[in-house]
């Protein structure tokens, strides 16, 4: 290394006359990037393989909820309810280009999306119907508005699943997290936005998202 004009330079590569010439580090790094095709720093997938499908159980009573969940963590920071690897499993892996948004009318929550990828929204109902028992009552009075209605359970939480008419390719899951509260998980895939891990099965993606949310709230 030599000092010249107040700068330090590396002494690399001998010249033809046997003397060494200073070469700046930036030049060497630029050459390396050119040779490798600028592949350094490309994000790698977070998952080693496709995630397992959600473990779904049979329908259970919507009330009383025997193993209720606290919604405080979700209410404080809705977009923090999913970990990075969980976002990768649902939207795109790696998840660097995933954007997060806010809630929707009558609901507090967060939405995740990326160009030409599935969309996911997780919301806390704050207006009626705001629990699963009330939603079941509404459905019984107007069943044609809830095509594909199915009741199931995930990790002790009663769940209602149906295919909404207002979003093509979507599947809605309502989670009865307590006797007085419910969360909506809405997952949509359509056209070119086929899911990396769930294909065109939007309900499989919605169930996995619900499983993640329930597990994260249980750890809160």
N, C-alpha and C positions, 0 to 999 in steps of 0.2 A: 504494500500500500504506500502511495506517495501523497504528499500534500502539495497542492498548487493552486494559486489564486484563492487561497482560503478554503478550498474544497478538498475532500478526501476522495480518491479514486482507487479502484481495485487494480492490481497488476495481474493481468490474465493474458494467456496465449502469447507465446514467443513470436517475434517477427522473423522474417527470413534472414536478417543479419544477426540473429541470436539474441537480440535485445528484446526486452518486454515492453509492451505498450499498454497504457492505461485504457481500460474499457469500463464504461459505466454499467452499474448493475441493471439499470433500466433497459439498456440495450439487450443484455443477456436474457432478461425475463421476456422481453417482447419477442425475441427469436424463439424462445421455448414455446410461447403461446402459438406462434405461427406454425411451428413444426407439429404441434399436437392438435392443430385444428381448432384452437380455442375451446377445448373440451374441459379445461380446468374449472372447477367450481360449479358444474352442472348439478342441480339438485337431484338427489337419489330418492326413490320411493321409501316411505317410512315403514311400510309393511313388507314382510318377507313373502307373503302369499295372500290369497283371498281370505277375508275374515269368515268365521263360521256363522251360519245362519242363527238368528235369534231363537232362543229356547222358549217356545210358546206352549202355554198350558190351556186346559179347558176353561170355559166360562165359569166365573165365580160371582157371588152376589155383589152388586155394585155398592151396597151399603148393608151393614157397616164394613168399612175397610179395615181388615184385621191388622195389616202391617202398613199403616199410613206413612207418608213421606212429608218432611218439612219443605216448604217452598221458599224459605228465606234465602237460601243461596241463589236460587234462580232469580228471585225478585231483585236481589242486589245487583247482579251482573248477568243478565240472560245470555249474552254471547260467550260467557265463560263456562257454560254448562258442559261443553264438549272439549275434550283434549285434542291436541293436534293430530295424533294418530287416528282418533275417531272421526275427525273431519276428513282425513285422507280416505278412510274406509267408506265414507258416504258420498263425498263430492268428487275429489280427484286426488290421486297420490303420485307425486308429492303435492301438498296443499298450498304451496307458496302463492298461487294466484287466486286463492279463494277470498272473496269479499264478504264482509259481514254487514248486515243492515239492522234496522230497528223492528218495532212491533207492527201491528195492524189495528184497524179500528176495533175498539172494545177488547183488545188483548195486548198484554205486555209480553215482549219476547224478542227473538232474534231470528234473522234469516241468513243463510249461507248460500253462495252461488259462485260460479265461475263460467267463463265463456264456453258455450256448447257443452255444458255439464249439467247434471241434475241440480235441482234446487231443493233446499230444506228449510222449513220454518218450524220453530218450536215456540209455542205461545202459552201464556197463562190467562185463562178466561177470567175477565173481571166484570162482565155483565152477564145477565141470565141468558141462556142456561150456563151456570158456572160450576156445576158439578155433574157427575155422570148420571145420577138418579134423575135430575131434571132433564138432561139430554134424552134419556130413554123415554121419558114422558112425552117430550116433543116428537120424537121419532114415531111413537105409537099413534099419535094423532095425525101424522103426515108421513107415512112410511115411504111414499114414492119419492120424497126428497132425499132419501138415504139409500141409494142403490148399493147392493152388495153388502148390506149391514151384516156384521158378524161380531159376536161377543166372545172374548177370549181372556187370557190372563198372561202376564209376564212378571215373574218373580213376586207373586203374591199381590199384584196390582190388577184390578179389573180394567179391561180395555174394550173399547168399542171401535170397530174398524168399518169404514165404508169408502166408496169411490165418489168423490164430489163431482158435481156436474160442471162447476164453474172453472175448473182448471184441468185442461186436457192432460191425461197421463198421470194424474195425481192419485195419491192414496192418503186418507186421513185416519189417524189413530187418536182417540181421546182416552187419556189415562186418568182414572179416578184415583188421584194421589191421596185423597182423604174424603171424608163424608161431605165436605163443603167446598172442595177445590178440584179442578181438573186441568190438565195440560193437553194441548193439541200438538201433535207431531204431524206435519204435512210434508210429504216427499213426492217430488214430481220428476218423471222422466218422459220425454216424448221426442220423436223425430231424431235429429242428430245428437241429442243430449243423453243418449243411452249411458247408463251407469257403468263405470269401469269394473265394478265388482258385482253389481246386481242386474246388469243387462237392462231389460225393459220391465222388470218386476218391481214396480214402485212400492207395492205393499211389503215386499221382502226388505227393501231399504228402510221403509218407515218402521217396521218392527225392530230392525237392528238399531235404528236411532232411538227408539223408545227404550230398548234394553240398555243402551249406553246411559241415557238420561236417568233411568231408575237406579242403576248401579251407582252413578255419580252422586245422586241425591242421598242414597243410603250411606255413602261414605262422608257426607257433609257433616 
